[in-house]
C-alpha cells in the first residue's frame, strides 16, 4: 500500500490523499484550501495524478475543506464512484452548489475591477451548475456496512461524531496474499457534541492516518461552555448590544440552536433564571440560506442523533425549534437586521468570516462596544476571523477600515474537533493498537505536540508527512519513497509576483499603523526606529527582487 499526501499535510485545509494498493488507485477526500490568499490560489492548481487512473473516492464528510474540489475533479473528467454516507451525500447536495455560487460571486466581483483595468477576466473554480452535475457520481453507504468496493479492497464507514454523516473509514487491502488495514479518521468529533453520537471506537489498525487540529490543547467541557455562553449573551443583551456568531452553516449552527433550546432545562437558581429569561426573550436569527437548508437535512436524518435527542424529539420537544427562532432567507431580510436597533442574536456563515452575510454583520457591529462577536469554531491562519480572534484593532471589510471595539469572545468547546485528550483516548481505545500513526490536518505546533504525547504514552512510531511526500506502508512499517513535484497553474510566476506585491503592501500598512499608534501616544518613533528601519530594508529587498 502506498499513500501520497496531497493536501492537509502542512496545514488544516485541502484534504486529499492518493492511495495505491491491490492494483487500484483511489482518493480519500478532495477538499478546498482555505485561509490566506496564497493558500486559496492552490485550488486552481492541477491535480497531482492522472484523473483517468483513479478508480474511486472515499469521502469522510461534507465540509468544504474535505469535499470542495470534487466539482473541479468532475469538470476535468472524473466519473468514477464517490462513496460517502447518506447524510454526507445529502449535505453535499446543498454545500457544493453553495460553494460554486460563492466562486461565481467572488470572480464576478474581481472581474468588475479587472475589466476597468483592461485585464483578462477570470473564470470561477467551478459554478453552482458544475457542482450539481458532480452529484451524479455520489454513492451513499450506511454506517457499519462492509462494502467490497472491488476485489481485494473492502471499506467500512463509522460514525466520527464530527458533523452529521462524518466518518472514520476503515480500509482493508489485500496484496501478495496478505491483508493490511489502514484507518482514515477524517475529522474526529468531540465526545460531547450536541445532537451527535460519540466517535466510534475502532478495534484494530495496522496504520492510522489521524487528524491533529487541536493536538496541543484541551477544550472546555460541555457544562462550562453552556454557562459561559449564557453569561456572554445575557450581559451583552442587557447593555443594549447584539451577539454576532460567525458559524459554519452546517454543524455548529445546529448545535448552537440545540444548546439554546436545552438551556431552558437548567436549575432553579434565581441568577441563572434571570439570565435565561433574558436569553429566551431575545430574538435569534439564523441568517444563512445554507444553514436553513442544512437544518432541514438534520431533521431528515434524526436517526443519527444521540439517544437523548431522539427521546426529546419523540416527546415533542424538537431541539432545532423554539420560540423566538427566526430564519432570514432573503438578502433584504438580512439587511433589515442591521437597520434594527433591537438587541438580538445573529448566527451567520461563514464561520471564518471570509465570505457570506457575516461580513455585513461584522461591518455593522465590530465598531460597537456594546456588541459581542462570539466565535465558536476553528479560525484558519490568514482569515478575517483569525485576525479578529488574535486581537486586531482594525480590519478591512469591503475595502473599508473598521475599528474593532466590540467584545470578542471565543468558546473553543463548541469546536467539532476532538481536543488532545480525546485524540489520545481515541488511540488508547484500540483493542489492537496501530503499528504506525501518521498525523495530518493540523498546524505544525499541534502536530508536533501530539506526536510527542503519542510516542511518550504509547510507544507507537508517529510520522508527520510533508505535502507531496509518498510513503510505502508495508509489513507494519512506513518508508518515504519520494517527494513529488505538485503541479501549478501556468501563470504561477505572475501569482508569485502578485504575492510579493501583497506582502509589500501589508508591510507598509503595518508600519503606518505602528506610526499612527505611537504618534497618538505621543511617544514619537524613537522606540520603534530600529524595527521600522529593518522593515524598510526588507521592503526594499522585495522591490529589487521583483524588478530583477
N, C-alpha and C positions, 0 to 999 in steps of 0.2 A: 504494500500500500504506500502511495506517495501523496503528500499534501503540499500544495503551493499556496502561500499566504498572500493574497492579492488585495486585501482590504482589512481594516480594523486590526492591523498588525502593529502600527506605530501610533495609534490613537483609538478613538471610540467609534468612529463612523465608517461607512463604506464597506461593511462586512461582505466578504467574497472569498471563498476558499475553493480551490480546484482539487478534487480527489481523484486519484487514479488507482484502479485495482480490479482484479479479475477480468482484465481486458476491456474495462469500461472507464470512461471519464465522466465525472459528474460534478455539479456545483452544490455547495451549501451556501445559500443566500446570495443575493446580488443587490447590495444596498447603495444608497447615495452617500457621498461625502457631504458633511455639513459643518458649518463654522466659519472659519476665515475664508476670504475670497480665494486665496491660493488653494485651499482645500477643495472648495466647491468647483473650481476650474478642473479638477481631476475627473469630474463626472463626464466631461466631454472627451476625455482620452479614450483611445481604443481599448478593447478587451485584450488581455494578455494570453489569449488562447484562440484557437480556430473554432468558431461557434459551431460549425458543422460537425466537429468531433465530439461535442458534448451530448451525452446520451439522456440525461435527465437532470433535474434540480430538486434539492430538498430545501424547503423554506421554513425556517424556525418560527417566524412570526411576521406580523403585518407592518410593524414600524418601518418608516421610510428608510432609515439607515440600514435596514436589512432587506427591504424589498424594492426600494425606489428606482433602481436601474433596470428592472425587469422589462418595462416597455421599450427602453433603448435596446436591450438584448433582442427583443421581439422584432423591432424595426430592422435589425441587422440580420434577421433570418432565422432566429431560434424558434423552432416549432415542436420541440420535444416536451414531454410532460413535466409539470412542476407539482410536486407532491407537498401538500400542506393540510392542516386540519380544516374542517368545515368552517369554523369560526374565523380562521385566518383568511380563507377564501372569501367569506362574506365581507370582512373588513377591507380586503384589498379591492373589492368592487367599488368602494367609496373613496378609499385613501389614494389609490393610484391615479384615478381620474382627477381627484383634487390636486394631487402633485403636478399632473400635467397642466391643469389650469393655472397653477402658480407659475410654472415655467413659461407659459404663454404670456401671462400678465407682466412678469419681470422683463422678458425680452421686448415686449411692446413698449414698456417704459424706457428701456435702454435705447431702442431704435428711434424713438422720437428725438432723442438728443443726437444720435449718430446721423440721422438724416439732416438735421440742422447743420451739423459739422461736415457734411458731404462725405461721410464714411459709409462703407458697405454695411448693409443691415445684417443682423444676426438671426439665426434660427433657434427656436427653443430646443432643449434637450429632447423633449417629446411633447406631444399635445395630449389633451384630455381624451381625444378620439383614439390616439395611438394606445393609450393606457387601457381603454375599453376593449380594444381588439386583442390585447395581450391576455385578457382574462380567459380566452377560449382554451388555453393550454393548461389551466389550473385543474388539478385532480384532487378532490377532497378525500381525506382519510380520517379515521376515527382514532381517538386516543387508545393506547394499549393494543392496537391491532397490529399483528405481524403482517408485513407487506413484502412479498417477494417481487422486488422491482425488476429483477432479471436473474438469470442463472448465476448463482454464487454471490449474490448481493441481496441481503434482507435488511429491512429497516423497521423501527418501531418509534412512534411519536408518543412522548409522555408529557404530562402537564408540567410546564415550567413555572407556573404561578406568577408570571411577569405581566401579562396582559391577557385579555380574552383570546383563547386559541393558541397561546405561545407554547413552544415545545422544546423539550430536551430530546434529541434524536439519537437513538442507538443504531449503529450501522455494523452489521456483520459481513465481512468479506472473506471468501474462501479462495486461497491461491496455493497452488502446489500441494493440495491435499490438506492444508492447514487453515483453520478459521481463526481470524483475529477480529477483535471488536474495538471500534472507536466510538466515543460518545461526544457529541457536539452539544454543548449546553445552550447555545443561543444566549439569551439573557435570562438569568435566574432571578426569580422574584423574591421579595421579602417573605418571611414566613407569616407575616400578619397583614398582608394587603387586604383591604376591604373588598368584598364581593368574591374574590378568587380563592381557590383552594391552595394549599401549600405545595411547593415544588415536589415532584415525585422523587423519591429516593431510588437510586439505581443500584442494582445488586453487584454488578461487576463491570470492569472495562480493562482492556489492555492499554488503551491510550485515551486520555481525557483532554479534550480541547475546550477550555473553560474561559468564560468572561471574567474580567477583573476590574470593572468600572469603579467599585468602591472597595478595592482590596486594601486600602490604607486607612479605613475609618469605620466607626460604629455609628449606626443610625439611632435616633431617638426611638424609644419603644412606643407602641400604639397608644396607650392610655395618656402618656405625656403629650404626644402631638395633638390629640383631640382637645385637651385642656388648653394648650398653647394657642391652638387655632381659635378657640372661643375667646381667649383673653385678647388676642390681637384684633379680632373682628369687633368685639363689643367696645373696646376702648376707642377704636377708630370711628365707629359709627356715632358714639356718644359725643365726640368732639366735632361732629358735622362733616366728617370726611367719608370717602368711599374706599372700599377694598378692591384692588385690581389684582386678579390672579392669572398670570400668564400660564396657561395649562395646555399640555398636549391634548389634542381633541379626543384621542382615543386612550382610555386608561385612566389617567389622573383625573380628568373631568368627572367621569362616572364615579370614581372613588370619593371625590370631594362631595359630590351630591349625596352619596351614601352616608358619608361622615356627618354631613349637615343634618340629615334625617335621623341618624342614630343618636345624636347628642340629646335629642329630646327625652331619651330614656335614662337621663342622668340621675343625680341624687336629689335629696330634699334640702340641701344646703342653700340658705337664702341668697348668698352671694352668687352661687352658681345659677340659681333660678333667675336672678335679675339679669345676669349676662345672657342666659339662654333666651329670656324674653326679648332682649334687645335684638338678638340674632334672628329669632323667629318673626319679629315684626319688620325685618329688613328685607326688601325685595332682592332676590337672587336671579341674575340674568346669565344665561348661558348664551354668549354671543359668538357663535361659530356654527355655520351651517353643517360643517363636517361633524362637529360634536353632537349635533342634534340627530343626524343620521346614525352615528355610532351608538348613541344611547338607544335607539330603536333596535339596532342589531344586538346590543346587550340584552334587551328584553326578549329577543327571539332565541337567545341561547342561554336561557336561565338554568338549563340542566348542568351548565358548567360552574355555577355559583357554589360557594361553600354551603354546608348544611344549615347554618344559622340563617343565612339569607333566604334559602329555599323555604324555611319554616315561616319567615316573616312574610314572604310573598303569599304563601298558602293561607296565612291568617288575614290577608287583605291589606297588609302594610308594605306596599311596594317601595323599596329603598331608593328608587330612582324618581319617585314622585312625592311632592309635599307642597303644602300651601305656601304661596309666595314665590314658587319657582316659575320663571318665565323664560321662554326661548325667543330669541330675536333672529328672524330668518332673513330679512331684507337689509340692504345697506342703509336704507332710510331709517329703519328701526334702530340700527346700530348707532347711527349719527345722533339720533334723538337722545340716546343715553348720555352723551357728552354735553347736550344742551340743557339737561335737567340739573337742578341743584339739590335734588333729593339724595341723601346718602344711600348707597346701595353696594351690593357685592356683584362684581362683573368677572365671570370666568370666560376667558377668551384665548384662542390659539393665535400664534404658535407659542409653544412652551418656552422657546429660546428667544422669543421677541423679534425674530428676524423678518418674518413675513406675516401677512394677515391683519385682521382688525385690531389685534392687541396694540399695534404701533400707534393707532389713533388714540386709544385709551391712555397709553403712556404719555403721549404728547399733551393730553388734556389734564393729566393728573400728577405727573412727575414733579412739576413745579410747586405743587400744593402741599404745604407742610401738614395739612390736616389729613391727607390721604395716606394710604399704605399700599405699597406694592409687595405682594406676598408670593414668593417663589416656592414651588413645591416639587421641582424636578431638576434633573441634571442640566447644567448650562455648559455647552461646549466652548472651548477656547475660541476667541475671535467673534463670538456672538454678542449682540446688544445685551442680552440677559446676563452674560458673564461679566461684561463691563459694569453693569449696574450692581450686581452682587459683590463685585470686587471693590466697590466704593467710588466709582466715577462721580465727580462733582458736576460734570456736564456731559451730555451725549447729543449726538446729532440724529434727528428723526425727520425724514423727508426733507433733508437739507437745512433744517432749522436747528439751531443750538438751543437745547432745553436744559435748564438748571435742575439738578436732582435735589429737591428739597423734601420730597415725600419720605415717609418712614419706609425703610427697606428691611424686609424680613425674609428668612429662608428656613422653611421647615423641611429638613432633609429626610425626616422619617416618612414622608409621602412618596419617596422615590420608589420606582418599580423595580429597582435593582437590589439584590442582596448585598448586605454590607460584609465587612471582613469576617465577622463572627459566623454568619450563615454560609458564606462561601467555604469557610473551613469546615463547618458542620456538614455541608454537602459532601465534601471529600471524606470526612470521617465516617459518614453513614454507609459507604460501600461495604458490602459483606466481604467481597474480594477486592482489595484496593487496586487502583490503576497502577500499572508498571511505570508509566511515564505521564507527566502532566505538561500540557502546552498552554500558556496563558496568552490570551488575545483580548481585544475590546477593552482597553484601559490606557490611561495616560502612564507615562514611564514610571513615575513615582509609585502609583498604585500597584503596577505590576511587580516592581522590584520589592516593595514591602511584602506583598502577598507571597512572592516566591520565597523570600527568607522565612516567612512564617510556616509555609508548607514544608519546606525542607527541614526546618527545625523540629516540627511536630510529627512528621510522617515518614521522613527518610526517603520520600519519593523524589526522584530527579525531576526538576522543573526546567523547561525550556521557554525562552521568550523570543519568538521569531521576529525577524525584521521583514519589512514589506518586500515582496519579491523572492523571498527565500523558499526553496523547495527542499523538503525533507523526505527521507525514506523511513517508514515505520515498519520494522521487520524484526521478528524474534524478540519482541519486547524491548527493542532499542530504537533510538532516534538518531539518524545521521543526516547532516546537512549535505545535500548533493550539489547544489548550485544556487546562485542568485541571478534570477533572470532580469533582463532589462525591460522595464514596463514601457509600453508604447505611449507616445504623447501626440497631441494634435500637431499638425504640420506647422501651425503658426505659434508653436510653443516658445520660439525665440522672442517673438513680439510680446507674448504674455510675460516672459521673464523681464523684459524692459519695463513693461507697464507695472509689474510688481515692484521693481526698484523705484519707479516714479512715485508709486503709492507710499512706499517706505519713506522716501524723502519728504513727501507731504505730511505724513504722520509725525515725523521727527520735528518738522517746523511747527506744526500745530502744538506739539507738546512743549516746545521751547517758548512759544507765545503764551501758553497757559502758565508756565513757570514764571515768566517775567511779569505777567499781569498780577499773579498772586503776590509776588514779592513787592511790587510797587504798591499794591493795596495795603500790604502790611508795613509799608514804609521801611522795608529792610534794604532796599536797593538791590543790586545784583552781586554784591561783594561775596556773599556766602555761596553763590551759585556760579561764580565766574569760571572756575576750573571745569565744572560739569558742562556748562554751556559751550566753552571753547572746544572741549573734547567732542561734543555732539556736532559742532560746526565742522570739525575736521572730518568726521565720518560722513557728513552730508557732501562735503567737497569730494571725498573719495568716491562716493556713489555716482556723483555727477560726472567725474572724469571717466569712471568705468563705463557709463552709458555712452558718452561721446566717443570713447575709443572703440 
